[in-house]
Amino acid sequence: MSLDSGSPSEPKPLLWVSVTHPGARHAGNQVYSGGLLDALAAAGQSITLLTQNDGPRIPGLTVVAVPPSQFRPRPLGLASRWPASVWQAACPVRQSRFRSLLGQQAWRAVVLDQAASGWAAPLADAAQIPLIYVAHNHEASTRKAVATAEPSPLRRPILRHDARKYARLEQALVRQAALVTAITEADASLFAQQQPTAPALTLPPGYAGPSVESRTLDHATPRRIVLVGRFEWIAKQLNLTQWAEQAVPVLAAAGIETQVVGTVPDTLRARVARAGLSFTGPVPSVAPYLANARFGLVAEDVGGGFKLKTLDYIFHRLPIAALDGNLEGQPPGVLANTLTASTPRALAEAIIARIDDLERLNQMQQNAYGAAITAFDWADRAQRFLHALESLD
């Protein structure tokens, strides 16, 4: 494998490390990372990406792939100094390829995409290459909240132990990083409290998906709410379970269906199944499901950060119903045109009260779309990222 250095007139390349392949845009972390990488490549930044080889090509990037079959079994990572998911990703093949890449050319910086890539930080430090930490959550607070919400007395101490390891790793990353990026202002503030001298750049997502130019909800639109997601992370599973138990029966009694669009493990589906709750499984496009609903749901009591599903809802002109605090990073014009409540049951009751007010629903989707149309631009995010990089050159 030969990787050429850029010409003297061009910025040096970035060595970017991710866990899941950001070209596969299935989960929110892949959508965010993939959108940022697309925009940086389009802006002319040379990037070599070390990731796993289960995603499509990303134009403009050099990809060095590690087969997922080389990953280690996550449960064995419980005894590691690293969090279990970090230990799993830091397989010998991946570490070997990273070491090889470090010595192949002069890098502008090493970018660690999510804390789960934190295993590479000591190696970047030893090579004296500046480190950029692209955070998707404030892990210390998010992982602690997930562990606290875990109902199983057997799993709870395991998750707490892992959360403490994530907090230590995150602190080390923030201390070492020449630049930390956060998706929300709230997370950036938490990072600033941890390390006041570390530059923190708030970098909300852009949106590059389909956009519906006009839509009118009418009486033919099913009395249905949709919940888009990939429910493999324990936090997502806890949130779906809470909604199924506390809100679905209330909605079902009023003749309103909750439709879950996306990947749901069979065991979870069986556990939460009940009248008024349906599942599509993985779908090639969410658009037909968003077009046949009256609300898009954001109900995540556990887990912080920006909810990328909200952009799918907004740009498909679907009104949003959300729990308080679930719309971090949205512009005021979006926030003013959403339905919110403090608990799943209260949100269900608010949906019942509003779902047949078609005039108001159409106002909500039109106003939210208008407020968001210029607020989520990936090209702007890439330019802000590159401007911050200039201080490292």
Secondary structure, DSSP 8 states (H G I E B T S, - for coil): -------TTS---EEEE-SS-GGG--SHHHHHHHHHHHHHHHTT--EEEEEES-S---TTEEEEEE-GGGS--GGGGGGSSS-HHHHHH--HHHHHHHHHHHTTS--SEEEEESGGGGGGHHHHHHTT--EEEE-SS-HHHHHHHHHHH---TTHHHHHHHHHHHHHHHHHHHHHH-SEEEESSHHHHHHHHHH-TTS-EEE------S---S-----TTS-SEEEEE--TTSHHHHHHHHHHHHHTHHHHHHTT-EEEEEB---HHHHHHH--TTEEEEES-S-SHHHHTT-SEEEE--SS--S--THHHHHHHTT--EEEETTTTTT--HHHHTTSEEESSHHHHHHHHHHHTT-HHHHHHHHHHHHHHHTTT--HHHHHHHHHHHHGGG-
